[in-house]
Amino acid sequence: MSFYVPGQTITIETLETALDRLAVIMSEAPDDGVAYLPIWRRVERELAALRNQSDDLAAVRSRVLKLSLKTKTRPEARLKQSITGNDL
């Protein structure tokens, strides 16, 4: 379990730990911690956004790798070629 240090980058693991700790707090609170639901929902949204960002970046890296293997050129050179229509 990792703990957040102010100024540190917030990671998926950080948010997972926050949800774990919040779940315990909510389960011990009166009314099952209904007052904490807005915080729970916010952390869940932030976690989903971070996972989506991570998935999107992985897709970008995968596409660049496929492009470089397909063309056997640097991806930026291939992109310039496709934009200008000139062979490099």
Helices and strands as residue ranges (DSSP letters): H 12-28, G 30-36, H 37-71, H 75-84
